[in-house]
Structure formats: structure tokens, C-alpha cells
Amino acid sequence: MLVRTMIASAALAATSLPASAQVALPGPQAISATDKQTGAKADPQMSADFGGAYDGSQSGLVRQVGLKVARQSGIAAVDSDFSFKLLNSGVPNAFAIPGGFVYTTRGLLSLMNNEAELAFVLGHETGHIAARHSDARQKVTQRNVLLGTLGQAVLGAVLGNGTIGQIGGQIGQAGIQRLVVGNVMSHSRQDEFQADDLGVVYMMKAGYDAATSSDILGSLAAQTTLDAKITGNSRTTPSWAMSHPDPAIRVTRTRQRAQELGARGGTRGGDAFLLALKGMIYGDDPAQGVIEGQEFRYPAGRFRFTAPAGYGMSNGSDAVTISAAADGRVAGRAQFSGGRSDGNLDAVVSRTFARLTQEGSAVNVTPTRASVNGMDARTATVSASSGGQNLDATVVAIAASPTTAYSFVVLQPRGAGLGDLAGLVNSFRRMSDAEAAAIRPRVIDVVTVGRTDTVQTMAARMAFTNLQAERFLVLNGLPAGTTRLAPGRKVKLVVWGPAQKY
């Protein structure tokens, strides 16, 4: 990645570069019909799991730059066989799958400060495809490929008594990034280094300034540190970092590689690139729900709920994952999902348990009637185990309306039932039209620094109530501790966007 791709290895050929910095480049090739079919089959679910395609004007920029860089790879028919897609996720990420499918998120795009940085990221992902990187043990699967963390974790066989068997060891690694994606697309340290090298070469050949290649890696590392500070480490390490070499090592190595390859000059496209980002949603898209502090708000569905102290939340396109903060004071974990329903809550409970099994097998449970803030509900608990730890797996299904139902899946130590996450379930309540209308998206704005502007004056305009200066610095790729800004330069801000209709 800055996530990763999954295809078989191929022979590499050299190219003419300075003798001190030879990079083995893949020879001429074409994307096979098998890879095209594999990628086309996986693409809809991959896209959906990261929010679907983003429909802003920035999507055209990603495709334009991606094709320009990919044409340098030696792969035939790039314009017809490659797909470069911008995904509607605030999580910084990029990845590729067989068949020429390359993705980046608006979360990653928002961290970039010039077109050359985008060229490196897309070149890196193209490099995975050109070098045909893969792990023989990993394959693209269509088994609910991205059910979410709990769906990935609760994989044991269903026993005759309705008990779920062994739970996978990844169950504690909650997060929007979907561990099944990280597992499926993980590459070796050497593959990542090679993809970095290829990204540098491709961007140079496309006319970009390769000296910027390390900048986006530095911004990613800074954003990860900032996220840990904001959330208290309650959100999972981003998947681009989970299976990659240490980002600090990559920053230094990529900078050195660009120097060895003789990178000088070339296009950066700073101001024009920044202006192209203006108006793009930043962070959570309210259409998919937003997390503010400990509360999740979903204006389209007119509901909200609150995570108890000690827990944090990660918002995916089809689920919200609730996991313990890094201090280890709490032991539970949960996932929230749902949508259209025929009103049969017993069936919702059964389907939810079935979704957590390896083959989607039926689970024999008899739900108990309940009520959550005046809404009809059903609940059931089964026993499970993970690495020798005995657990309770509880599903609570709630009828938000005659045609919509939502469910919480809660995992706690055996005998605890909902435990300290009972408050999470019981906090689920309807949202008024006025409350929904008050929820606005955060968007990127681009402004010019005036003679009297400083980091502090600019940061004060950010649509946040804490860590404004730190957020401003990371957003603009500026070193920690920077206080002064050059008059006339353009910088990004995160501001409140217009009110939406939900």
C-alpha cells in the first residue's frame, strides 16, 4: 500500500540510470485477462468498504495524474486497462489490486501539498502492479471481503448447540481500515522498498520533481502521531503503516534514492494542486455519519449513540467499530451496522450472527425481547473463545423505524454479557430534524498568507476546538514548531462546509 496489491512475481529488467543508483525495472508487459477478471470482481467491494467513489472534481485529478505516471511503467494499454479511483474515506490510505485497479482516499489526498506527491503515491501503487508483488499465501477473496473487523475475527465453525467456536487472534485490532484488507494485501518490507523505488523512477520519467517523494511519507507519519494524540490511541494504527517498513526509515531512504537517481527540477504543481482540493470533504462525510468526541451521529438515519469512557470509535462506510483505548482499562469491543429491514428483528439477530461465521452459517439462537429508549429490540448472547480467552458475543437488534433496523455486536469476557458496553447500546436514540440539520461537513479551504498572518492566526480559523496549530502544520506538511509563514504562499485550512439536506 501505501497499502498493497496481490499478484504473482515476474522477472525484472534494468534501465539506464546512474551506476550508483540502478533500479531494477519490470520489463514490458500487459495486464492478463485473469488479473483483469480478478480485479473487476473485487473492485465493487473494495470501493464500498472505503466509502465508495468520491464524486468531487478531485477524482478527475487522481485519474489524470495516475495515467500520466502509469504510462512510464512499461505496462501496455494503460489508458484502457488502468482504473484510478478516489475513495470517499477520511482515512489516509492508498492500495492496488490485480487488473490495474489503483485507489487512494481523500484522507490521503488532503495531506498532499503538490501534484508531485500524488504522482509518487500513484507511482508506488503502479509499481506494485508492474513488479507483480504478491504473497503466495494471500489471495483476493470475495467472502464478504470486508465485513469489518469483527466479521474478519469471528471465523470459527458454528457448533450444533449454536455456540460460535474459535475466534481469530485479530479480534482486538478494531478499526475502519479493515484488517482483512491489510492481511490480504500485505507486502514484504523489500516489496515496499521496491515500490518506493519504482514510484520515484516513474514520477521522474513523467516529469515530476522526485525530491518531493519523501514528503508525503513524512506527512503520513506526522498524521499518525497526531491521530494518536487526538484519540489517545483508541483508533487502530492505519493499515498503510501496519505492514510497511517504519515510516521514518522510508522517508530517509526515499529521499536518498531520489538524490542518487539525480532528481532535479521537474514539476511540483503546488498552487494549482492546492486550489484543486478546495471544497473537498475532510474527515468523516456526514452522509456516512460523523464522530465528534465520544459520540457518533448519523443525520441521514436520524440517530446517535455514545461510546463509554475508555473506548474510541472508527467510522467505516458500512459499520462503526468501537474499541478500547491503548491504556487497557477496558476489555470489550463492539461493532455497529444496519439499514433497511422488513421489521423481523429475530431474523436480524440471526443474520448478524451468521455474518460473523466463516461460511455465513446459521446460528441457533432464541432472541429475547427488549426495549432501547422506546424502540423495539431483540438480544441474544452466545459463547465464544479467542486465544484461550472465553468470551460472550452479544447481538442487540433495534428497530429504528418500521423499515430500518440496526445492530450492535458486543464482545466481552465470559459472563459479562454487555458489561461496560451496556451504556453504548442504551445510548442509542433518535435524532430530531433540527439536530440532523445542524451537522455540517468539514471541507478543505485554500487561502493566501497575508503579511501579518502566522501559524497561530491561520490555525485559529480551523474548524476544530483542540490542537488547531498541530492540525494546521500536519495538513500543510510543515515541521513541528513552525510559527512563521511566508506572505503570499497558499495554505490549506479545514473549515465548516455548507449545511446539507439529509
N, C-alpha and C positions, 0 to 999 in steps of 0.2 A: 504494500500500500504505500504510498504514504499510507494504503492498505496493500493489496496484492492480487495476483492472478493465478490461475491454475491450469497449466498446460504442460505438455511433455518437453524435455530438454532437446536442444539441437546443437549442431556444430557451429562454432564461431569462427569468423574470419577477421583479419586485421585490416586497419585502414591507415592512410598516411597522416600521421600526427608526429609531433616532436618525439625523437627517440626516447627521451626521458619520461614520456608520458603516454606510451602506447596503450590504447584501449581496444580490446578485442570486440569487434562489432559483428553482430549476426549478419550472415550473408543474405543475398536476395531471396525472398520467399513470398508465398501467398498464404492467406488465411484459408485453412482447409474447410471443406464442406462440413466435416464433423464438428470442428470448432464453432463454425457459424451456427450450426443447429444447437449445440450445447449452450452457447451464449444467448441465443434468441429464446430458448426455453427458460433460462434463469433470469433474464433481464426484467420481466414484469415484477417478480417477487423482490429482486434486488432493489429495484426502483421504489417499490411500495414501502419497503422496510426503512428506507431513509427519506420518507416524506413524499415520494413521488417526484415527478419532474417539476422543477420550478418554472413558472410561466413568465417570469420577468424578462426584460430585454437582455439581461446579462447572460442568458442561455445562449444567445447568438454569438456573444463574445467567446464563450468557452469553446463552442464548436469551431469558430474561425481560427483561434489560436491552436487548438488541438490538431486540426487538419494540417496547419502550416508546419507544425513540429513533426507530426507523424510521417509527413512526406519525406523526411530525412532518414527514415528508419530502414529503407530498402524493402519494405513490405509493399507488394503490388496492390493496386486498386484501393488505395487508402480512402479516396473521396467517396467511394460507394460502399466499402466494407467496414469502415470505422464508424462508431457512434460515440460522440462525446456529449455527455448529459450532465446538466447542473441539477442537483437534487435539493429538494426543499427541506433541508435539515440544518439546524444551527450548530450541529456538532462538526468540528473541523475534521475532514476526512477526504480521502481520495482512494480509489481502488479500480481494478480492472478484472474482467472475466474473459474467458475464451471467446473468440469470434470478433475481436476488435471493439468490445464494449468497455468504454472508459468513463468513469464517474468522478465528479468532485461535488462537494456540498457548498452551499452558500456560506456555511460557517467557516470553511477554509478560504473561500474566495474573499470574505470580508477581512481576513488577516493580511491579504496581499496588498502591496503598495505600488506595484507596477506590473506591466504586462509580461515582463521577462520572468518574474516569479511564477506567474501562471504557466508560462512556457516550460519552465523547469519541472513543475509538478506533473503536467500532462506528458512531458517527455519521459519522466521517471516511469509513469504508468505504461506508456508505449514501450519503454524498454523492457518491462516485464513480459509484454506480449511478444516483442521481437526476439528476446532471448529464450522464450518458451519455458519460463520458470514454472516449476511445479514441485510438489512433494508427492511421491508415489502413493502415500497413504491418504492423501486428501483428494476429494472429488467434489465437483459441484453437485449438490443434491437438490431434489425438488420436494423432499419430505417436509412440507411446511417450512421451507428453508428458513425461515426467520420467524419462528413462532415467538421469539423473545427468550429472555434468559431462563425463565422457569420452564418454558417449553423445551429448551435445549437440555435443561438439567434433569427433569423428571422423566427419565427414559426407560425405567425398569419394566420388566414384564408384569402384566396385571395378573394377580393370583385369583384363584377361584372364589375366595371369600371377599373379593372386592378391594383387597389391600394393594397399594402400589408397592412394588419391590424396590430394588436398589436405585438410589438417586445419584446421578453423576456428580463427580467431585467439583464441577464448576458452579454448583448451585449458589455459592456465596458471591460470585462475581457478577453482581447485578449491573445493568447499565444499558443505555439506549443503543450502544454500539453493537449489540447482539453478538454474544460470544460465538455463536455458530458461524458468523461471518469471519470473525477473527481466526477461528480454528480452521475453517475451510480454506482460507486464503493466506495462511501464514507462509512466509518465505524464510529461508535461512539468512543469517547475517551476511553471508557472501552474496546471495542474490540481491539483497537490498543495496549493498555497496555497488554491485554491478549496475543495478537500475539507476542509482545516482550517477554513475559514470556515463551511462548512455543518455540520461536526461541532460547532462552538461553538454555532451557532444551534439545531440540533436538540436538543442536550443542555439548553440553556436552556429551550426550549419544553417539554421533558419534565420540567422541574422540578429539574434538577441545577445545581450550582454550577459555572458555566463558568470561574471563576477557576482551577480545577484543570486546565484543558485543556492547559496547557503543562507540567505536572508530569511526565506520562508521557513526553513528548518529551525532557525533561531526563534522566529515568531511563534512557531508551534510549541517549542519548549517553554517559552515565556508564558503562553496561554495556559499550558498545563499547570505550571506553577501558580498562576493567578487563580485558576479554577479551584485548585486545592485550597487556596487561601479563602476564597469566597464560600465554598461549600463545606469546609472542614473535612475534605477528602471523602465526602459522602457519595460523590459520584465516581463511577469507575474510571480508572485510567483509560484514556481514549484508545481505541483499537489500533490507530496508526502507530501508537507507541508500544503497545503490548508485545508485539512480535518483531519490533525493529531494534537495530542496534541503538545504544544510548544516543539520544539526540545531540548531546554536546559533542560526541565523537563524530557524528555525521556532519555537524556544522563545520568543524575544523577540517575534516577530511575533504568535504566537498569544496571548501574554499581553496585548499591546497591543490586539489585536482584541477580546478578552473585555472589557477595560476600556471600549473605545469603544462596545461594544454594551450597556453598562450592566449588566454581570453583577454581581449582588449577591445574597447569600444562596443559597438553593437547597439541595438535598440533597447531602451528600457520602457518607454511609453508611460511615464509616470502620471502626469496630469490628466491626459486623456483617459487613461485607465481608471483613475480615481473618479473622474466625473461619470464614467460609465456605471460605477457602483451606486451612484446616488439614487435613493429611493428603495434600494433592496432591503428586504426584511432582515433584521438582525435578531439572533436568538430564536426563541420559540415563536412559531406562527400561531396567532390566536385561533385560526381556523382549526388547528390541531390541539389547542389547549395551551395554557401557559403556566409556568411555575413561578410563583412570587413568594420567596421565603419558604415557609413550610406548607404553603397552600397551592393546590392545583385547581385551576379554574378553566372550565370548558364552556365558553359562551354559546357555541352552536348547540350544545346539548342541554344548556341551562342547568348545570350542576357544578358543585365544587366539593372538595374534601381537603383535609389537613393531615399531614404526617406528624406523628408524635415527636417530641424532642428525642434526639439521638438518631433520628433517621433522616435520610435525604431522598430526593426523587430524581428520576431521569425520564424525560418525556420522549417517547417514540411515536411513530406515525400511527401505530395501532395499539399501543399499550403504554402504561406508565409503570415503571419499576421503582419499588420502594426498598431501599437497602440501608444497612447500618452504617453510621459514620465510622471513621477509622479508629476511634478510641475504644471500640469493642465493648461499650457499656450495654449494648442491646444485642439480642441474638436472632431476632426474627427477620423475615424478608417477605415481600409481597409483590404481586403484580395486579394491575387493574386494566380491564379491557371490556369491550362490549359494543352494542349498537342495536341494529334492528332485531326485533323479536316478535314471535307470534303470541307472546303472553304466557307461554308454558315455562315457568321458572324451574320446575323439576327437570325439564329437558335441558335448560341452560346449564344447570349444575352438572348433569351427566356429560354433556358435550364438553364442558370445561375440563373435567377430569380426564375425559378421553383424549383431549388435545395434549395433555401432559404425558401421555404414554407413548412409547416408541412407535407403535403401529396405529395409533388412534383407536385402540381397542376400547370396547365398552367397559365401564366400571360399575359394579353393582353397589349402588348407594340408595338410601331412602332419605331424601332431604327432609328437614324439619322446617315447619312454617315459622316465620319471624317477621318483624317489622323494623324498618330503619327510618326514623323521622317521618312516620306516617305512610311510608311506601311499603308495599307488599314485598316480602323477601323469602328466600329459602336458603338453608345452610346444611352442609354435611362435612364430616371430618373422616379421613382415613389415615391409616398408619403408613409411615414410610421410613426409609433409613438412608443415610449418606455417610460413607466412610466410617461405619461403625456407630454413627450417631443416630439415635432413634428420634423421629420427628412426627409431628402432626401436620397433615396437609388439609387445610380447610378451604372450602369454596363457599362464598356468600354471593348469591344472585339477587339483584334488586330490580324491581320493575319501576323504572323512572316514568314510564307512560305506558298506555296500552300497546304501543308498538316498539318500545325500546327497553332493553334490559342490560344491566352492567354487572360485572362480577369481579370480586376480589379473590385472588388465590393467596392464602397466607400460610407460610411455613414457620413453625415454632418447635421448640424442644417437645418431646413426647410428654403428653399430659397437660400441656399448657393451653391447648386449644388456640384461640386467637391471641391469648396472652396480652402483651402490652400494645398489640396492634388492633385490639378491640376498638380503641379510640379512633383509629384510622377509618374503620368500617362505619362506626357510628357517627362520624363527622360528615358523611356523605349527605348532602342536602341540595334541594333545588335552588336555583339562582333566579332572581327576578329579572325582568326585561331591562330594568334600569341598571342593575348590576352588570348584566351582559354588555349593554351599550357602553359602559364606562371602560371596558377593556380595549385598549388600543395596541397596535403593534409598535415595536421599536424598529426604526429604519436607519439606514446609513445616510448621513448628510455630508457634503463636501464643502468646505469653506476656505477662504483665503486668510492667512495670518496677517493681522494688522500690526502697525508699529508698536502698539502698547500691549499686544497680546503675549501671554506666557502660557506655559503648560497649565497653570492653575486656572487662569481665566477661561481657557478653552475647555478644560475638564469640567468646570462648573456648569457648562452648557449640556453635559451628558445626561441622558435620561436614566440616571441611577442615583441612589441615595447613599451609596458607600463606595469606597475605593475608586472614586472617579478618576483621579490622576493616574493610578496604576492601570486602569482600563484604557485610558486615553493613550498612554505610552505603548502598551502592547498592541493596540489597534493600529497604531501608526508606525510600528516597528522601531520605536525609539528606545535607547538604552535606559535602564532604571536609573533614576536620579536626575534625568534631564529636566531642566527648569526653563530654559530659554528656547524660543523658536525663531527661525529666520523669517522676517517680514516678507510677505509675498508668496511664500510656499503654501501649497494646498494640503490640508489635513482632513482626516475623516472624523466625524462625530457620530455618536449614536443618539438619536433624538426620537421624540414621540411622533408616530405617524398619525394620519387622519383616522377619525372614528370609522368603524366598519359596521356593516349590517350582517347580523348572524341569523 
